[in-house]
Amino acid sequence: MKLHRLQLQNFRQHADSVLTFQTGLTGVIGSNGSGKTTILEAIAWALYGNSATRGTRDSIRFSRAAPRSPVRVELDFELAGHRYRIVRRLTDAELYLDGAGQPIANSITGVNELLQRRLGMSRSEFFNTYFTGQKELNVMAAMGPSERAQFLSRVLGYEKLRSAQTLVRDRRRIIAAEAAGLRAGMPDAEAVARLLADSEHRLAVARQAAAAADRARHEREATLAELTPRWERAQKERDRLQELLGELRVAETEEAALAREADRIAREHAAVAAARSELEALATELQPLSEVAEEFQRYERLAREEGRRQTLVENERLLVDELTRLRERRARIFNAPVMEEEATIAVEAKRKELEESLGALEARRTEWVRDRQEAETKRDALRRQYAELKTQRDRIVDLGEDGTCPVCTRPLDQHFRGVLEHFDDQLETIAVDGKFYNTRLDQLEEMPDEIKALDEARRALTAEVGTLERRLAKVQAAVQELTQLTKDIGAKEQRHESVRRDLAAIPPGYDGARHAALRREVERLMPLNDRATRLSAQIDREPQLDHDRQHVTESLGALRERLASLRERTRTIPFSESEFGSLRTAFETAAAEARAADVGAAKAQGDANAARLALDSAERSRRELDRIQATLDGLQVDRRLHDELDRAYSDLRTDLNFQLRPELSELASAFLHDLTDARYSELELDDNYNVLVLEDGIPKPVISGGEEDLANLVLRLAISQMIAERAGQQFSLLVLDEVFGSLDESRRNNVVELLRRLQDRFEQVILITHIESVREGLDQIINVRYDEETGASVVTQTDQAVLELPSSDSGEQGDDAYEEFEATG
């Protein structure tokens, strides 16, 4: 892996920083708190997302960034011959390959999963191997023996063997389960053989029974064939006789119906004669009916007009009453337009007075609220400042005179008392200011009398405006009502005139008594007229009755001749009911026996077919048994193969882990020899993977903190070199963060020279440090400083290998840091 470019935008204290990485040794140098390690954190965030950062996602944003400003980190790096570019923001991420315009992944989850597959390591494995900080050098010290072995196996790629072995074992379990399932469902060989023999015997017996049933069926069919013609002739004779009997019964029924029809016609002839006599008597009584009916219709029309006249009279009375009421209401509200103008002027004047009162009240109230909020804000700010200063003072007190300054990391010594006095003075000043603002808040807690008076005046004016507005609304409603009244009066006057014209057009001359007498006479004569109409219709049917009587007489003669012929034909048919019954019994018996023979033959054939199917099933069971046995033989061979693979993977992992400690010890010993100028030339890992430093071949029982850091550093370098040499992990990057803290200048120089000699394996080494003296051995320098004015980190780069050191010594730097701490509190 090789880094090319890193851009940070609003990430932590980096507002907008761009870093370009070259091959060789690159130093990221700056004072503590300047934002050096944030660069390493940005690389981690770009590669692995939020899991690689400190704090929450919201704490990543630059504290002085504008609202909604984007947080963005872009990392350009090279891996396995491909160029990758990551663009990560708080809510999304994109990954580009080889300069393409479209991303190959465009979500946080997708980018994280794809990068972890391409890198081949989890975040913790990657940063515990290629990224090393002073506090992380002894990462293996916190692990147990088995955890150390697993960690080394995992980062060196040996865990791939474990994964492969797990796959082999899983496949072996699947094979065993499949074989067990086959055995559980495998039929018994002896049972299959017995089933096959039984099926063959059953088929032979069924075939014999089918042949016997077929012979019996043929015999029954011959008997039935002999009786069938005789039975069919007897059925035809019987059907012909029944047909003639049916025609005879129909003709007899028709004869009875024609006799009844002749009787009916005779009765109707007698009724026609009686109707003619009755109609002659009614004709004289119905003679005045037409004149009475005409006069009655004329009085009906006059009665309808009289009802309409009464309705119009009532409508005229109601219209006169409504017009009187509307004219009186119009007279009462006639002056409403003038009153509307006066009320509008009064409301506008009172509203203007209310607006002026509201303006004065809001201005005075805003001034009072602003004073109170300002006093409250300043008091809260003083409280927070007091708490912070108190915390800092308590921390200094806890550290004591022998403590180290939390800002410059120098001993407090003789400055201890001065710092405490400075804190006490600041605390006292803040306390005095706080009391002042507390008193001011008490004064502003109650609303001033002037504001109360203005508010009371505002309420009174609001009530007056409401009264005037209600009065104006009533007047405006009266104006609208006056307009509507004028329209209503005009419409009703037109309606009144129309009613008067309709009354004048109604004709006179209606006599109620004469109308009632005519109605009674019409009601008496109308039933007589209906009776006469029915009698006339009855008399009109006399010609049709004569015609019907002649037709019935003729039909009855022809029907009686036909009856005689049918009775003669019936007597000539030779049919015996007893002989027909005997023949039917014999035929039905033969047919039943033939059907039974067919059923028996079909059953015998079905048994033969079932026996054939049973034999086929037995043969399939035998073939299935052979197939399962062959499959089990193949699975057994596959199981033995996976057993051999499992043992081979176990032996290979054992051999690799056995060679791991000597190889790591050898590489780490070479690095330790160079870093200590041959004082220590040997380092070993014991059976529990503990680091042992040997002096003249004897393990040192106690080593200093610097020697322990040095031993852990060379072990980490050895691990990184072994990974670089493995074909499965082609990385060329090494990042060391503050690893010089406990090393003297000579060993720091030795570390730099050693890293330079490792450039054939790690062509890109990045050192993050606050120590200026290592500049001379570096190829590229990235300076990081903190800008107090902007609150952001400033990054500058140079390819000069040697930079001029500051003139002040470390003691003066400590004094400056202390003065800065004292000034800021």
BELCORNOR-V744862 format. One record per residue. N is the residue number from 0. RES is the residue in three letters. PHI is phi in whole degrees, 0 to 359 (NA if undefined). NEAR is the number of other ideal C-beta (glycine too) atoms within 8 Angstrom. Layout:
# BELCORNOR-V744862
N&RES&PHI&NEAR ; N&RES&PHI&NEAR
This chain:
# BELCORNOR-V744862
0&MET&NA&10 ; 1&LYS&222&12 ; 2&LEU&275&13 ; 3&HIS&244&9 ; 4&ARG&207&11 ; 5&LEU&224&15 ; 6&GLN&235&10 ; 7&LEU&243&15 ; 8&GLN&232&11 ; 9&ASN&58&13 ; 10&PHE&258&13 ; 11&ARG&54&11 ; 12&GLN&268&11 ; 13&HIS&268&17 ; 14&ALA&287&12 ; 15&ASP&199&8 ; 16&SER&237&12 ; 17&VAL&232&9 ; 18&LEU&235&11 ; 19&THR&245&7 ; 20&PHE&254&12 ; 21&GLN&247&9 ; 22&THR&285&7 ; 23&GLY&93&11 ; 24&LEU&268&12 ; 25&THR&243&15 ; 26&GLY&253&14 ; 27&VAL&257&12 ; 28&ILE&242&14 ; 29&GLY&181&12 ; 30&SER&289&7 ; 31&ASN&297&5 ; 32&GLY&84&5 ; 33&SER&279&10 ; 34&GLY&110&14 ; 35&LYS&290&14 ; 36&THR&295&10 ; 37&THR&299&13 ; 38&ILE&297&16 ; 39&LEU&298&13 ; 40&GLU&295&12 ; 41&ALA&295&15 ; 42&ILE&297&12 ; 43&ALA&297&13 ; 44&TRP&295&15 ; 45&ALA&297&11 ; 46&LEU&279&12 ; 47&TYR&239&11 ; 48&GLY&82&10 ; 49&ASN&296&6 ; 50&SER&294&6 ; 51&ALA&260&11 ; 52&THR&245&10 ; 53&ARG&272&4 ; 54&GLY&73&5 ; 55&THR&268&4 ; 56&ARG&295&7 ; 57&ASP&291&5 ; 58&SER&283&7 ; 59&ILE&288&11 ; 60&ARG&296&10 ; 61&PHE&302&13 ; 62&SER&296&6 ; 63&ARG&259&7 ; 64&ALA&288&10 ; 65&ALA&294&4 ; 66&PRO&303&4 ; 67&ARG&65&4 ; 68&SER&291&9 ; 69&PRO&285&7 ; 70&VAL&258&13 ; 71&ARG&214&12 ; 72&VAL&231&15 ; 73&GLU&240&12 ; 74&LEU&237&14 ; 75&ASP&248&10 ; 76&PHE&214&11 ; 77&GLU&241&9 ; 78&LEU&209&10 ; 79&ALA&53&5 ; 80&GLY&82&4 ; 81&HIS&241&8 ; 82&ARG&256&10 ; 83&TYR&245&12 ; 84&ARG&225&10 ; 85&ILE&255&16 ; 86&VAL&238&11 ; 87&ARG&239&15 ; 88&ARG&237&9 ; 89&LEU&295&6 ; 90&THR&244&4 ; 91&ASP&203&8 ; 92&ALA&206&15 ; 93&GLU&222&11 ; 94&LEU&230&16 ; 95&TYR&248&14 ; 96&LEU&238&8 ; 97&ASP&53&6 ; 98&GLY&74&5 ; 99&ALA&293&8 ; 100&GLY&278&3 ; 101&GLN&253&5 ; 102&PRO&287&8 ; 103&ILE&271&8 ; 104&ALA&209&10 ; 105&ASN&224&9 ; 106&SER&220&8 ; 107&ILE&298&10 ; 108&THR&295&6 ; 109&GLY&297&11 ; 110&VAL&294&16 ; 111&ASN&299&11 ; 112&GLU&293&8 ; 113&LEU&294&11 ; 114&LEU&294&12 ; 115&GLN&295&12 ; 116&ARG&292&7 ; 117&ARG&291&9 ; 118&LEU&285&10 ; 119&GLY&78&8 ; 120&MET&216&9 ; 121&SER&283&6 ; 122&ARG&300&12 ; 123&SER&295&6 ; 124&GLU&294&11 ; 125&PHE&296&13 ; 126&PHE&276&11 ; 127&ASN&273&10 ; 128&THR&244&12 ; 129&TYR&259&12 ; 130&PHE&247&11 ; 131&THR&233&12 ; 132&GLY&246&12 ; 133&GLN&299&10 ; 134&LYS&280&4 ; 135&GLU&250&9 ; 136&LEU&297&12 ; 137&ASN&261&9 ; 138&VAL&299&8 ; 139&MET&284&11 ; 140&ALA&293&6 ; 141&ALA&278&5 ; 142&MET&264&9 ; 143&GLY&280&5 ; 144&PRO&303&9 ; 145&SER&293&6 ; 146&GLU&294&8 ; 147&ARG&296&12 ; 148&ALA&297&10 ; 149&GLN&293&9 ; 150&PHE&297&12 ; 151&LEU&295&13 ; 152&SER&296&14 ; 153&ARG&291&9 ; 154&VAL&288&12 ; 155&LEU&272&11 ; 156&GLY&90&10 ; 157&TYR&291&13 ; 158&GLU&294&9 ; 159&LYS&296&8 ; 160&LEU&295&11 ; 161&ARG&298&11 ; 162&SER&297&8 ; 163&ALA&296&9 ; 164&GLN&295&13 ; 165&THR&298&8 ; 166&LEU&297&8 ; 167&VAL&298&12 ; 168&ARG&292&10 ; 169&ASP&297&8 ; 170&ARG&294&9 ; 171&ARG&295&12 ; 172&ARG&295&8 ; 173&ILE&296&8 ; 174&ILE&297&12 ; 175&ALA&297&9 ; 176&ALA&295&8 ; 177&GLU&296&9 ; 178&ALA&295&12 ; 179&ALA&297&8 ; 180&GLY&296&8 ; 181&LEU&295&12 ; 182&ARG&295&8 ; 183&ALA&295&6 ; 184&GLY&266&6 ; 185&MET&280&9 ; 186&PRO&289&8 ; 187&ASP&285&5 ; 188&ALA&296&7 ; 189&GLU&296&6 ; 190&ALA&297&8 ; 191&VAL&296&13 ; 192&ALA&295&9 ; 193&ARG&298&8 ; 194&LEU&298&11 ; 195&LEU&295&13 ; 196&ALA&296&8 ; 197&ASP&300&9 ; 198&SER&295&13 ; 199&GLU&295&9 ; 200&HIS&295&8 ; 201&ARG&298&11 ; 202&LEU&294&13 ; 203&ALA&296&8 ; 204&VAL&297&9 ; 205&ALA&295&13 ; 206&ARG&292&10 ; 207&GLN&297&8 ; 208&ALA&297&11 ; 209&ALA&294&13 ; 210&ALA&294&8 ; 211&ALA&296&9 ; 212&ALA&296&14 ; 213&ASP&290&10 ; 214&ARG&295&8 ; 215&ALA&298&11 ; 216&ARG&296&13 ; 217&HIS&297&8 ; 218&GLU&298&9 ; 219&ARG&294&13 ; 220&GLU&293&10 ; 221&ALA&293&8 ; 222&THR&300&11 ; 223&LEU&296&13 ; 224&ALA&294&7 ; 225&GLU&290&6 ; 226&LEU&279&12 ; 227&THR&300&9 ; 228&PRO&297&6 ; 229&ARG&300&9 ; 230&TRP&294&11 ; 231&GLU&292&8 ; 232&ARG&295&8 ; 233&ALA&297&12 ; 234&GLN&293&8 ; 235&LYS&295&8 ; 236&GLU&300&11 ; 237&ARG&294&10 ; 238&ASP&295&8 ; 239&ARG&294&9 ; 240&LEU&297&11 ; 241&GLN&295&8 ; 242&GLU&294&8 ; 243&LEU&295&12 ; 244&LEU&298&9 ; 245&GLY&294&8 ; 246&GLU&296&9 ; 247&LEU&297&12 ; 248&ARG&293&8 ; 249&VAL&294&8 ; 250&ALA&295&12 ; 251&GLU&297&9 ; 252&THR&295&8 ; 253&GLU&295&9 ; 254&GLU&298&12 ; 255&ALA&295&8 ; 256&ALA&294&8 ; 257&LEU&294&12 ; 258&ALA&295&9 ; 259&ARG&294&8 ; 260&GLU&295&10 ; 261&ALA&295&12 ; 262&ASP&297&8 ; 263&ARG&297&8 ; 264&ILE&296&12 ; 265&ALA&296&9 ; 266&ARG&294&8 ; 267&GLU&292&10 ; 268&HIS&299&11 ; 269&ALA&294&8 ; 270&ALA&293&9 ; 271&VAL&296&13 ; 272&ALA&296&8 ; 273&ALA&294&8 ; 274&ALA&294&11 ; 275&ARG&294&10 ; 276&SER&294&8 ; 277&GLU&293&9 ; 278&LEU&295&12 ; 279&GLU&297&7 ; 280&ALA&288&8 ; 281&LEU&282&12 ; 282&ALA&297&9 ; 283&THR&295&6 ; 284&GLU&288&8 ; 285&LEU&267&11 ; 286&GLN&296&6 ; 287&PRO&279&7 ; 288&LEU&295&9 ; 289&SER&293&6 ; 290&GLU&294&7 ; 291&VAL&297&12 ; 292&ALA&294&9 ; 293&GLU&295&8 ; 294&GLU&295&9 ; 295&PHE&296&13 ; 296&GLN&295&8 ; 297&ARG&295&8 ; 298&TYR&291&13 ; 299&GLU&296&9 ; 300&ARG&293&8 ; 301&LEU&296&12 ; 302&ALA&293&10 ; 303&ARG&294&8 ; 304&GLU&294&11 ; 305&GLU&296&10 ; 306&GLY&296&8 ; 307&ARG&293&10 ; 308&ARG&297&10 ; 309&GLN&295&8 ; 310&THR&296&8 ; 311&LEU&294&12 ; 312&VAL&298&9 ; 313&GLU&294&8 ; 314&ASN&296&9 ; 315&GLU&296&12 ; 316&ARG&297&8 ; 317&LEU&295&8 ; 318&LEU&296&12 ; 319&VAL&296&9 ; 320&ASP&296&8 ; 321&GLU&293&9 ; 322&LEU&296&12 ; 323&THR&298&8 ; 324&ARG&294&8 ; 325&LEU&293&12 ; 326&ARG&293&9 ; 327&GLU&295&8 ; 328&ARG&295&10 ; 329&ARG&295&12 ; 330&ALA&293&7 ; 331&ARG&288&6 ; 332&ILE&251&11 ; 333&PHE&296&7 ; 334&ASN&270&6 ; 335&ALA&299&12 ; 336&PRO&300&8 ; 337&VAL&294&7 ; 338&MET&294&10 ; 339&GLU&295&13 ; 340&GLU&297&8 ; 341&GLU&296&8 ; 342&ALA&294&12 ; 343&THR&296&9 ; 344&ILE&297&8 ; 345&ALA&295&10 ; 346&VAL&295&12 ; 347&GLU&297&8 ; 348&ALA&296&8 ; 349&LYS&290&12 ; 350&ARG&296&9 ; 351&LYS&299&8 ; 352&GLU&296&9 ; 353&LEU&294&12 ; 354&GLU&296&8 ; 355&GLU&297&8 ; 356&SER&294&12 ; 357&LEU&297&9 ; 358&GLY&298&8 ; 359&ALA&295&9 ; 360&LEU&295&12 ; 361&GLU&296&8 ; 362&ALA&297&8 ; 363&ARG&290&12 ; 364&ARG&292&9 ; 365&THR&298&8 ; 366&GLU&297&8 ; 367&TRP&292&12 ; 368&VAL&295&8 ; 369&ARG&296&8 ; 370&ASP&297&9 ; 371&ARG&293&11 ; 372&GLN&295&8 ; 373&GLU&296&8 ; 374&ALA&294&12 ; 375&GLU&293&10 ; 376&THR&296&8 ; 377&LYS&293&10 ; 378&ARG&296&12 ; 379&ASP&295&8 ; 380&ALA&296&8 ; 381&LEU&294&12 ; 382&ARG&297&9 ; 383&ARG&297&8 ; 384&GLN&296&9 ; 385&TYR&296&12 ; 386&ALA&296&8 ; 387&GLU&296&9 ; 388&LEU&296&13 ; 389&LYS&296&9 ; 390&THR&297&8 ; 391&GLN&296&10 ; 392&ARG&295&12 ; 393&ASP&297&8 ; 394&ARG&295&9 ; 395&ILE&297&13 ; 396&VAL&298&8 ; 397&ASP&296&7 ; 398&LEU&290&10 ; 399&GLY&75&8 ; 400&GLU&295&7 ; 401&ASP&271&7 ; 402&GLY&283&11 ; 403&THR&252&8 ; 404&CYS&299&13 ; 405&PRO&291&7 ; 406&VAL&263&8 ; 407&CYS&260&11 ; 408&THR&62&9 ; 409&ARG&259&10 ; 410&PRO&299&7 ; 411&LEU&289&14 ; 412&ASP&52&7 ; 413&GLN&287&5 ; 414&HIS&276&9 ; 415&PHE&301&12 ; 416&ARG&296&7 ; 417&GLY&298&8 ; 418&VAL&295&12 ; 419&LEU&297&11 ; 420&GLU&297&8 ; 421&HIS&300&10 ; 422&PHE&297&13 ; 423&ASP&297&9 ; 424&ASP&298&8 ; 425&GLN&296&10 ; 426&LEU&297&12 ; 427&GLU&294&8 ; 428&THR&300&8 ; 429&ILE&294&12 ; 430&ALA&297&9 ; 431&VAL&296&8 ; 432&ASP&298&10 ; 433&GLY&297&12 ; 434&LYS&298&8 ; 435&PHE&301&8 ; 436&TYR&287&13 ; 437&ASN&296&9 ; 438&THR&297&8 ; 439&ARG&297&9 ; 440&LEU&295&12 ; 441&ASP&299&7 ; 442&GLN&294&6 ; 443&LEU&269&10 ; 444&GLU&294&6 ; 445&GLU&271&4 ; 446&MET&294&5 ; 447&PRO&297&8 ; 448&ASP&297&5 ; 449&GLU&299&7 ; 450&ILE&292&12 ; 451&LYS&299&9 ; 452&ALA&296&8 ; 453&LEU&297&12 ; 454&ASP&294&9 ; 455&GLU&294&8 ; 456&ALA&296&9 ; 457&ARG&298&12 ; 458&ARG&296&8 ; 459&ALA&296&8 ; 460&LEU&295&12 ; 461&THR&298&9 ; 462&ALA&296&8 ; 463&GLU&296&9 ; 464&VAL&298&12 ; 465&GLY&298&8 ; 466&THR&297&8 ; 467&LEU&294&12 ; 468&GLU&294&9 ; 469&ARG&297&8 ; 470&ARG&296&9 ; 471&LEU&297&13 ; 472&ALA&297&8 ; 473&LYS&295&8 ; 474&VAL&295&12 ; 475&GLN&297&9 ; 476&ALA&296&8 ; 477&ALA&293&12 ; 478&VAL&297&11 ; 479&GLN&297&8 ; 480&GLU&295&11 ; 481&LEU&298&13 ; 482&THR&297&8 ; 483&GLN&294&8 ; 484&LEU&298&12 ; 485&THR&299&9 ; 486&LYS&296&8 ; 487&ASP&298&9 ; 488&ILE&297&12 ; 489&GLY&298&8 ; 490&ALA&296&8 ; 491&LYS&289&12 ; 492&GLU&297&9 ; 493&GLN&296&8 ; 494&ARG&296&9 ; 495&HIS&297&12 ; 496&GLU&296&8 ; 497&SER&295&8 ; 498&VAL&295&12 ; 499&ARG&296&9 ; 500&ARG&294&8 ; 501&ASP&296&10 ; 502&LEU&295&11 ; 503&ALA&292&6 ; 504&ALA&276&5 ; 505&ILE&282&11 ; 506&PRO&286&5 ; 507&PRO&267&4 ; 508&GLY&103&5 ; 509&TYR&277&10 ; 510&ASP&241&7 ; 511&GLY&293&6 ; 512&ALA&292&6 ; 513&ARG&299&8 ; 514&HIS&297&14 ; 515&ALA&290&8 ; 516&ALA&296&8 ; 517&LEU&296&12 ; 518&ARG&298&9 ; 519&ARG&294&8 ; 520&GLU&292&10 ; 521&VAL&294&11 ; 522&GLU&294&7 ; 523&ARG&282&8 ; 524&LEU&279&13 ; 525&MET&296&8 ; 526&PRO&299&7 ; 527&LEU&296&11 ; 528&ASN&294&10 ; 529&ASP&295&8 ; 530&ARG&297&9 ; 531&ALA&297&12 ; 532&THR&297&8 ; 533&ARG&294&8 ; 534&LEU&295&13 ; 535&SER&296&9 ; 536&ALA&296&8 ; 537&GLN&294&10 ; 538&ILE&294&11 ; 539&ASP&297&6 ; 540&ARG&276&10 ; 541&GLU&300&9 ; 542&PRO&300&6 ; 543&GLN&294&7 ; 544&LEU&296&12 ; 545&ASP&299&8 ; 546&HIS&297&8 ; 547&ASP&297&10 ; 548&ARG&295&12 ; 549&GLN&297&8 ; 550&HIS&295&8 ; 551&VAL&294&12 ; 552&THR&297&9 ; 553&GLU&295&8 ; 554&SER&295&9 ; 555&LEU&293&12 ; 556&GLY&295&8 ; 557&ALA&295&8 ; 558&LEU&293&12 ; 559&ARG&291&9 ; 560&GLU&298&8 ; 561&ARG&295&9 ; 562&LEU&298&12 ; 563&ALA&296&8 ; 564&SER&295&8 ; 565&LEU&295&12 ; 566&ARG&294&9 ; 567&GLU&294&8 ; 568&ARG&295&9 ; 569&THR&294&11 ; 570&ARG&290&6 ; 571&THR&273&5 ; 572&ILE&277&10 ; 573&PRO&275&4 ; 574&PHE&232&8 ; 575&SER&246&6 ; 576&GLU&292&6 ; 577&SER&290&6 ; 578&GLU&294&8 ; 579&PHE&297&11 ; 580&GLY&293&8 ; 581&SER&296&8 ; 582&LEU&296&12 ; 583&ARG&295&10 ; 584&THR&297&8 ; 585&ALA&296&9 ; 586&PHE&293&13 ; 587&GLU&297&8 ; 588&THR&295&8 ; 589&ALA&295&12 ; 590&ALA&295&9 ; 591&ALA&296&8 ; 592&GLU&294&11 ; 593&ALA&294&13 ; 594&ARG&296&8 ; 595&ALA&298&9 ; 596&ALA&295&14 ; 597&ASP&299&9 ; 598&VAL&297&8 ; 599&GLY&297&11 ; 600&ALA&295&13 ; 601&ALA&295&8 ; 602&LYS&295&9 ; 603&ALA&297&14 ; 604&GLN&294&10 ; 605&GLY&297&8 ; 606&ASP&297&11 ; 607&ALA&296&13 ; 608&ASN&295&8 ; 609&ALA&298&9 ; 610&ALA&296&14 ; 611&ARG&295&9 ; 612&LEU&296&8 ; 613&ALA&299&12 ; 614&LEU&295&13 ; 615&ASP&298&8 ; 616&SER&297&9 ; 617&ALA&296&13 ; 618&GLU&293&9 ; 619&ARG&297&8 ; 620&SER&299&12 ; 621&ARG&294&11 ; 622&ARG&294&8 ; 623&GLU&297&9 ; 624&LEU&298&12 ; 625&ASP&296&8 ; 626&ARG&295&8 ; 627&ILE&298&11 ; 628&GLN&297&9 ; 629&ALA&295&8 ; 630&THR&297&9 ; 631&LEU&297&12 ; 632&ASP&297&8 ; 633&GLY&295&8 ; 634&LEU&296&12 ; 635&GLN&296&9 ; 636&VAL&296&8 ; 637&ASP&297&9 ; 638&ARG&297&12 ; 639&ARG&296&8 ; 640&LEU&297&8 ; 641&HIS&290&13 ; 642&ASP&298&9 ; 643&GLU&294&8 ; 644&LEU&296&10 ; 645&ASP&301&12 ; 646&ARG&295&8 ; 647&ALA&295&8 ; 648&TYR&297&13 ; 649&SER&298&9 ; 650&ASP&296&8 ; 651&LEU&295&9 ; 652&ARG&296&13 ; 653&THR&297&8 ; 654&ASP&295&8 ; 655&LEU&295&11 ; 656&ASN&294&10 ; 657&PHE&293&7 ; 658&GLN&277&8 ; 659&LEU&295&12 ; 660&ARG&297&10 ; 661&PRO&299&7 ; 662&GLU&292&9 ; 663&LEU&298&14 ; 664&SER&299&12 ; 665&GLU&294&8 ; 666&LEU&296&12 ; 667&ALA&294&14 ; 668&SER&297&12 ; 669&ALA&296&8 ; 670&PHE&294&13 ; 671&LEU&295&16 ; 672&HIS&300&10 ; 673&ASP&289&11 ; 674&LEU&285&13 ; 675&THR&256&12 ; 676&ASP&52&7 ; 677&ALA&71&6 ; 678&ARG&294&6 ; 679&TYR&246&12 ; 680&SER&240&9 ; 681&GLU&214&10 ; 682&LEU&221&15 ; 683&GLU&232&11 ; 684&LEU&249&11 ; 685&ASP&282&7 ; 686&ASP&298&4 ; 687&ASN&265&6 ; 688&TYR&63&11 ; 689&ASN&279&6 ; 690&VAL&275&10 ; 691&LEU&239&10 ; 692&VAL&263&13 ; 693&LEU&256&13 ; 694&GLU&239&8 ; 695&ASP&58&4 ; 696&GLY&80&5 ; 697&ILE&245&6 ; 698&PRO&298&7 ; 699&LYS&283&10 ; 700&PRO&290&3 ; 701&VAL&227&3 ; 702&ILE&234&7 ; 703&SER&285&5 ; 704&GLY&297&6 ; 705&GLY&295&10 ; 706&GLU&294&11 ; 707&GLU&294&10 ; 708&ASP&297&15 ; 709&LEU&294&13 ; 710&ALA&297&14 ; 711&ASN&294&13 ; 712&LEU&296&14 ; 713&VAL&292&13 ; 714&LEU&293&14 ; 715&ARG&294&11 ; 716&LEU&296&14 ; 717&ALA&295&12 ; 718&ILE&299&13 ; 719&SER&297&13 ; 720&GLN&293&12 ; 721&MET&297&12 ; 722&ILE&296&14 ; 723&ALA&297&12 ; 724&GLU&279&6 ; 725&ARG&281&9 ; 726&ALA&296&4 ; 727&GLY&281&7 ; 728&GLN&228&9 ; 729&GLN&265&7 ; 730&PHE&244&9 ; 731&SER&233&10 ; 732&LEU&245&12 ; 733&LEU&217&13 ; 734&VAL&239&12 ; 735&LEU&240&11 ; 736&ASP&248&12 ; 737&GLU&53&10 ; 738&VAL&263&15 ; 739&PHE&263&10 ; 740&GLY&303&7 ; 741&SER&257&7 ; 742&LEU&259&11 ; 743&ASP&282&6 ; 744&GLU&298&6 ; 745&SER&297&7 ; 746&ARG&287&12 ; 747&ARG&297&13 ; 748&ASN&297&10 ; 749&ASN&296&12 ; 750&VAL&298&13 ; 751&VAL&297&13 ; 752&GLU&296&10 ; 753&LEU&297&12 ; 754&LEU&296&14 ; 755&ARG&294&10 ; 756&ARG&289&7 ; 757&LEU&273&12 ; 758&GLN&293&11 ; 759&ASP&291&4 ; 760&ARG&256&9 ; 761&PHE&238&13 ; 762&GLU&285&9 ; 763&GLN&228&14 ; 764&VAL&239&14 ; 765&ILE&242&13 ; 766&LEU&250&14 ; 767&ILE&251&13 ; 768&THR&203&12 ; 769&HIS&255&9 ; 770&ILE&272&8 ; 771&GLU&284&9 ; 772&SER&290&8 ; 773&VAL&273&15 ; 774&ARG&302&13 ; 775&GLU&297&7 ; 776&GLY&267&10 ; 777&LEU&259&13 ; 778&ASP&269&9 ; 779&GLN&218&13 ; 780&ILE&235&14 ; 781&ILE&245&12 ; 782&ASN&269&10 ; 783&VAL&233&13 ; 784&ARG&224&9 ; 785&TYR&258&12 ; 786&ASP&268&9 ; 787&GLU&297&5 ; 788&GLU&292&4 ; 789&THR&268&7 ; 790&GLY&71&8 ; 791&ALA&234&12 ; 792&SER&279&16 ; 793&VAL&243&9 ; 794&VAL&246&11 ; 795&THR&230&6 ; 796&GLN&232&10 ; 797&THR&207&8 ; 798&ASP&263&8 ; 799&GLN&290&6 ; 800&ALA&280&9 ; 801&VAL&238&6 ; 802&LEU&242&8 ; 803&GLU&285&3 ; 804&LEU&285&7 ; 805&PRO&297&5 ; 806&SER&286&3 ; 807&SER&283&6 ; 808&ASP&277&5 ; 809&SER&294&5 ; 810&GLY&294&6 ; 811&GLU&295&8 ; 812&GLN&298&11 ; 813&GLY&295&12 ; 814&ASP&296&9 ; 815&ASP&297&10 ; 816&ALA&297&13 ; 817&TYR&293&13 ; 818&GLU&297&8 ; 819&GLU&296&10 ; 820&PHE&296&13 ; 821&GLU&293&11 ; 822&ALA&289&6 ; 823&THR&270&5 ; 824&GLY&70&10
